[in-house]
């Protein structure tokens, strides 16, 4: 018996150990594999990225607060997935603002469209498009945001350059990340990637487990 504890405590301890081991295995193996093969999270795994546990660690309202989305803004979300943050972002932009959401997977966009209709959101528009070729004119948006997405993009420089192109002068990019996402990048990596394309850090919220960094187009 481990540490002289009761059977129930032993079971709990083993569950924790196995769970932690599983997370470690998933992160290490997945990161290694994706170093060679790049792919987005499949739509059928949306339950892994939109569930009560994830929302407790990364509350949508808090993330949107940190991102700085306000009434009247034109906002672009890259990689919305099942809409974990899309609904709150659209509500914050309000009736005088506009939200666009782009994802590379048509099935993701189809599911998001259905969710937006269920929620009665009429100020959001979705498009199927890659992050490195955004279907919008220059200087279109007040703010672009992405949550747990940047690490998945193979050519980050090209994608971030596109973000800068579609931002208005002094427009903002907010990047959110959550550990133990297998594609989780450290803050200093995100800051380096953004600075290379002319995006300057203006605010930082959160810590190691989850954070939002906001950059200004300069």
N, C-alpha and C positions, 0 to 999 in steps of 0.2 A: 504493500500500500504506500503510495507516494506521500512522503512527509508526515505519515501517521494520521492523515485526514480520513474522514468517513468516505464511504463508497460514492456518495452523491458529489462530494467535493472533488474526489478523484476524477469522476466523469466530467465535471465541468472543466477541470484543469486540462484533461486530455482533449476536450473539444477546443479549448483555446489554443493549445499547442498545435493540434492538427490544422485548425483554421489559419493560424499564423504561418504554418509551414506551407499551406496551400496558397496563401497570398504571396509568400516569398517565391514559390515555384512559378506561379502565374506571372508575376512581375518580371523575374529574371529571364525565364524561358521566352515569354512573349516579347520582351524588349530585344533579346538577342535575335529572334526570328525576324522581327520587323526592321532590324538593321539591314537585312538583305531583301526583304519583301515588304513593300508598302501597301497598305490597304486600310479603308475606313472601317469603323465598327459596323458590322452587318445589322440591317434593320431588325432582323429576328431576335437580336440580343438587346433590344431596347429596354427590357425589364432590368438589365444590369445598370443602366444609366438613368432610369427614371423610376425611382421607387422611394418609399418613405425613409429608408436608411440614408440614401444619398441626399435626399432633401433635408434631412436633419443635420448632416455635416456641411452642406452647401445650400443654405436656404435661398430660394429664388429671390425673395424680396431683399435680402441682404446683398446678394450679388448685384442686383439691379441698382440698389442704393450706391454700392461701391463703384459701379460702372459710371454712374452719373447721368442716367437717362432721365430726362425731364419732359414735361408737357410741351408739345409743339415741335419736338425734334424729329428729324428724318434719320431713322436708325436702320442699320444693316446688321443682321446676325448671320455669321458664317458657321455652318454645321449645327443647325438647331436640333438635330435628332428628333425625338418625339415631342419636343416643345417644352421641355423642363423649364426653360427661362423665357421662351418666346411669349407666352401668355402674359406674364408679368411685365415684360418689356413693352408689349403693345399697349397695355393698360396705362403704363407710365407716360408713354408718348401721347396718349390721349386722342381725342377726336380731331385735334388740330395738327397732330403729328402723323407720321407714317412709319410702319415697320416693314422691312423687306427681309426675307429669310431665304438663303441659298444653301443647297446641299448637293453633293455630287450624285446621290442615289435617288432615282425617281421614286422608289418604294417609300423612302423616308418622307419625301415631299407629299406623297399621296396620303400617308397616315397623318402628317401634320395638318394638311388641308382639312381632313375630317375632324380633327380635334379643334381647329380654329372655328369651324362651323358649329360644333357642339357648344363651344364656349361663347358663341355669339360675337366673335371678334371680326369686325368688318374693315378695320384699318390696316390689315396685314396682307401682304402679297408674297407669294412663294415662287421660287424659280429653281430649276435644276441647272446647276452650273458649278464648275470647279473654282476653287479659291484663287487660282492663278490666272483666271480669265473671267473676271466679273462682268456681267452684261449691263453695265451702267456707265453713263457719261462721267467725265472728270468732274470733280468738285460737287458730288451729289449729296453727300451725307454729313450730318453733324457729328455722328458717332457710329463707329463700327465696333461690334463686340463678338467674341468667340470664347466659349467655355469648354475646356478639355478638348480642344481641337487643334491648336497650333502644332503640338507634338506629332500629330498624325500626318501632317502635310510634308511630303518629300522635299519639295523645293520651297523652303521657307522664305528665302530672299525674294523669289519671284512673287509669292503670294503676298508678302508684306508690302512689296512695291505696288502691287495692285490695290491693296488697301489704301496706301498713301495717295494713289491716283484718284480714287473715288471720294476721298475725304475733302471737305471744304477746307479753305485756309483756316488754320488753328483748330481743325476738327480733331476728334479724339478717337483713339483705339483703346479698348479695354480687353485685356487678356486674363481669363480666369483659369486656374488649374487646381486639381484635386489629387492628392496622394491617397491610395496607391494606384492610380491610373497607370497602366503600363507605359504610356507615352508621356508621363509627367516630366516636364523640364524644370530645372531650378530657375529661380528668379533671375540670377545673373546671366543665364543663357538667353532668356527671353529679352532681357534688357540689351544684350549684345546684338541679337538678331534685329531688334527694332532700330537700334541706333545706326546700324549699317545702312538702313534705307531712309534715314532722315526722320525718325520718330523719337521724340524726346520724352523721357519719363517725367511725369508730373505728379503722380500719386501712387502709393502702395498701401494696400490693405491686406490684413490677414497674416498668417505665418507659414510655417513649413507645410502643414497638412492641407491648407487651401488658402489661396490668395487671389487677389485681383490687382494687376498692374495697369495703370492708365497712362497712355502716351499721347503727346500732341504732335500734330503735323507741323514741321518747321521747314 
